Amino acid sequence: MKSIAVCILACVLATITRAAHASDAVNVREVQDYVFGNYKGNFPSPPHADLNPRRAFIIEWRDRPYRFVFAHEGSYCPWIEFPKSGAAVCFQFFEGNDGWAELFNNFGRQEHNSFVDVIERTPKRVWLRWTYFGVNMDSGKQAYRATEDFYACANGLILRRQSFESLMPGDHRGYAREPIELIGMAPVGELWRDVLRAGEQPDERHALCVLDAFSDARYDVYWTPKPGTVSDSTHRRAGSDWKTLDDARGVALVLPLKDAYVFCAFGDASGFDHTFTKLKEHTHKDTGGIGWGSESWDHWPIGWLNSQAHPVDAESLRKYPNHFSPMGMDFFALPDEKVEHTSYWSLCGVADDVESIRKTTRRWLERAPTDPSAQAE
């Protein structure tokens, strides 16, 4: 009887708390029943770590159709999600050199290797701190400790600060120089062609847009589904020369979802100096990218196997959500120790048109890009 009374009291308190925050412009809540992308399967442990895979911290805005989710099963690496369509965008984390240590694996989903704290919540701003250890997939060895602060503002923008320290000083594997990746996420049974906006040509999808904040330079990538394949495509690009964007003092990386344009912006003034920040567009190798194109994977965010890569196939597509990555960036021009203990700031958000993103990015970089009190407005 006592346990029943405790449960009832907890439910009452939760209801009162939700009501109290209903009028806030932005708020955060912790839940124990979150699942991404309409996944209907179970969560055996292992490989689903800690026996609490549905735990999540969810930041919501009173008048916006998206939310910002830190989900345990996704290693707490957060994403901007559109609940109505199920699509989402993630900006990854500090990935270890040569892929030796990262988070999208069994050890990376364990609470002691990745956890979230609510530092501050007010009616106009929510501040969450995400702490994680880059871990080796096979041994679980911790290579570095990273700290990321996210300031979710009333205006719908999210200011992000990233930094890390090595736990293997002098060992190349104990450092990280790839802090951001643009990752699109699709629910079960859907792929990039279902969540991306239509392009200009038949069946084409707009896969990427990169903007220079201080000029009118713009670079776009388009994918068209290739018949007879699960996720492959033919490719097209348009706009400015890639080097123009790579040399820009400030850029916005944009994923054109059907729901809205989701972006991540950074520049010289926020710690991402263009002299050592290398942008990599992953469809065309001459940009320094890997050449993935529209290849998609489903080993994350639902960790159904302890692996760092599993390409979508016809069978897994019916069971698991999946993700794809049109571009990333790195600091490979810097020695390992130069990246450590430095703060890097970026701005994430959602917009209905591309040019408004350019204006927002420039205004932010020209003001106080490393000052959370500025509310990133």
Secondary structure, 3 states (H helix, E strand, C coil): CHHHHHHHHHHHHHHHHHHHHCCCCEEEEEECCCCCCCCCCCCCCCCCHHHCCCCEEEEEECCCCCEEEEEHHHCCCCEEECCCCCCEEECCCCEEHHHCCECCCCHHHCCCCEEEEEEEEECCEEEEEEEEEEECCCCCCEEEEEEEEEEEECCCCEEEEEEEEECCCCCHHHCEEECCEEEEEECCCCCHHHHEEECCCCCCEEEEEEEECCCCCEEEEEEEECCCCCCCEEEEEEECCHHHHHCCCEEEEEEEECCCEEEEEEEHHHCCCCCCCEEEECCCHHHCCCCCCCCEECCCCCCCCCCCCCECCHHHHCCCCEEEEEEEEECCCCCHHHHCCCCEEEEEEEECCHHHHHHHHHHHHHCCCCCHHHCCC
